[in-house]
């Protein structure tokens, strides 16, 4: 990769970053900003290892960022006054993700400059930026770690894949939904390239990183507090929906934010129905890659997954998680967007990414009302319509996934 191309990306990134900072509103989702401020002040006053004394429900890695931000500000007053600048840190991870988008879409016949131009569809995507710049949330950081881990899994660079997956898990437990996909991608090359030395590295480096992340909390005797956050991640909001416009909007009526997901249908709770649907749908999303892995191990041939198939599968997993499970927030489909965009850039099928980004943007705006439109009662902002968009998106992804898998089987036979 030529230095000129990397320099071009850095220059483009600096210019876009400056533009985004200039356009970035100080206002954000108020409750989230209050929490960021409370947690930052606490770590500033009592140290990183005592972060969980603030009552936080976030995993350790974000507290490193909050601790660093607090140290940079230097006082509790400046933390409170400048808390919206946390969005500038989140934006950095957005640009890191975009670099790996470029690496994914770059072909031998393409120049890096051309790939950078294509990547603007991700970099300047308002649906994706809404989460970071307008809402003030941090799903872009989770996406960065997950996407980077997936990139290295696709490249069969197992250690780097595991390192970034550990980072993702320590940022948000939500990353665990990608574990089956990553396992399917790295297990065949692990078996085919197995040695005791490699096994020690595959285990030792992730474990060492995990211990390093937990070290401040180990020193302060707060590891149990970290585990409590992990354990309480489930059923933190035991209702049908936390403003995710999904499957439940299509089958239930009423205020889903006040409807307990312990409510039963034919003896099974809504929560468990959601899990059943999610695991079943995920099985069929992962099945084509699973079959390829089995084939490569049985025939002792090179394990290879097409980039389009990989992107379709990786986009489906967070969408299915968001669409079928109860207790979902409106933001939880965010990690799917980067995979949709990369699929569009590879296949030139722009419709799939436009549909996904539109559904995600509308879900966020229907909740936050940042644009302050005169009328939020139109069909286009209705939760049932948006849920239908997500349903159509998921069905379209399955059609593309199995159409491509069927064509590949025909060619192989």
Buried (B, 14 or more C-beta within 10 A) or exposed (E): EEEEBBEBBEEBBEEBBEEBEEEBEEEBBEEBBEBBBBBBBBBBEEBBBBBBBBEBEBBBBBBBBBBBBBEEBEEBEBBBEBBBBBBBBBBBBBBBBBBBBBBBBBEEEEBBEBBBEBBEBBBEBEBBBBBBBBBBBBBBBBBBBBBBBBBBBBBBBBBBBBBBBBBBBBBBBBBEBBEBBBBBBBBBBBEBEEEEEEEEBBEEBBEEBBEEBBBBBBEBEBBEBBEEBEEEBEEEEEBBBBBBBBBBBBEBEEEBEEBEBBBEEEEEBBBBBBBEBBEEBBEEBBBBBBEBBEEBBEEEEEBEBBBBBBBBBBBBBBBBBBBBBBBBBBBBBBBBBBBBBBBBBBBEBEEBBBBBBBBBBBBBBBBBEBEEEEEEEEEEBBBEBBBBBBBEBBEBBBEBBBEBBEEBEEEEE
